[in-house]
Amino acid sequence: MKLKILTLSFSLFLLLSCESNDDENECIENHIAYVTSINSPTIGMVNETLNIEVKFGVSNGCGGFGKFIEAENGNIKIIEVEAKYVGCVCTQNTPIITTNYNFITNNTGDYELKFKSSPTEYITINLKIN
């Protein structure tokens, strides 16, 4: 009888310890997405946030905005969009997502923002900050 209780207890322990954890099974991936269009002002003021509308494509219905990846060289910024895909089962539509990039600087001058639109090309915005 003790053996049956021990076996039953052990089996119950194994069953509970192997319970599925939804957090571990959630599908999340990040990929570079290419910018399709930009809507931006061309003039701004020091310490004023310029709101730049950025549109980019994703490869399925689970895609959305993740973050901007920036590389800076003086007054030139190269900006990539990282798309975040959340979900294990995704629709096959390929939507265009819109997000905002906020540019602010505390120095006057001419700035060049280069948004990656393909592996080798960019959409370039020239800003004059007074």
N, C-alpha and C positions, 0 to 999 in steps of 0.2 A: 504494500500500500504506500509506504514511504517513497518507493521508487517511482510509482505512478505520479505522486504529488510532485516529486522533484522533477520528473520529466515534463509534466504539465507546466510547472513554474518556469522551467528553462525554456520551453517552447513559447510561452507567453512573453517572456523577456526578449527572445529573439524577434518575435513578431513586432513588438512595440519598438525595439531599437532600430528596426529596418523601415520604419514609417517614412513615407515620402516627405521631403522638405521642399516646399514650393520655391523658396528663395534660391536653392541650389539648382533647381531645374529650369529656372527662368532663362530664356535665351536673350542675351544682350551682346551686340557687336557694334564696333565703331569703324567707320570707313570714311576716307576723304570723299567729299561730294563736290562737284564742279558747279561754279556760279553760272547762272544763265543770264542774269541781268542785275543792274544796279540803278537805284534812284537816289541821287545825292545832290546836296547843295554844292556850290563851287567856292563859296566865300563863307568865312566864319570869323569869330572873335576869340581872342585868347581866353582860356578857362571857360569857354562855352561848349556844351556838348552838342556835336552835330550828329543827328540821327540819320543813318544811311540805311536805306531799305535794300536788303540782299535777297535775291531769289536763287534757289538751287534745286537740283533734281535729286531724287532718291530712287533706289532700284526696286522698292516694293512698298506695300502699304504699312509696314512696320517702321518705316524710316521717319525720322524727325530731326530737329536741330539738336546737336550735341554741344559743340563749342567752336570758337574761333581759335586757330593756331596762327600766331604772329611771329614774323621775323623782321627785325628792324635794322636798317643801315642808314644812319643819319635821318634825313627827312623822307626816306623811302621805307614803306612798310609792305611786306608781302603777306597776304592774308589768305589762309585756307579755311574752308568750312569742314568740320568733322561732323558727319551725320551719325546719329545714334539709332540703332535698330533694336527695338524691344519687342519680343514675342517670338514664339516658336513656329506659329502658323500665320503666314502673312498673305494678304491679297496680292495679286500680280499687277495692280495698277502702279504707275510710276509718277506720283504727284510732284508738282513743283511746290516747294515749301518757301514761305516768306518769313524772314526774321530781320532784326535790326542790329546793325553794328554801330556802336557809339564811339565817336572819335572826339578826343579832347586833348589839348596841349596847352602848356603854359608859355610857349614861345611863338613869336610871330615868324612868318616865312611861308614859303611854298612847300607843300607836301604832296607826295605821290603815293597813293594807295593802290596796290596791285592785287586784285582778287583773282585767285586761280580759277580759270574757266576750262582748262584741259590739262593733260600732263605737261604741256610745254607752253601754254598760252595764258594770258591774263586779261581781265577787264580793268583798265586803269582809270582812276579818278584823280584829277588834279585839284587840290584845295589851296586857296590863298587865305592864310590866317593873319588878321590884322590885330 
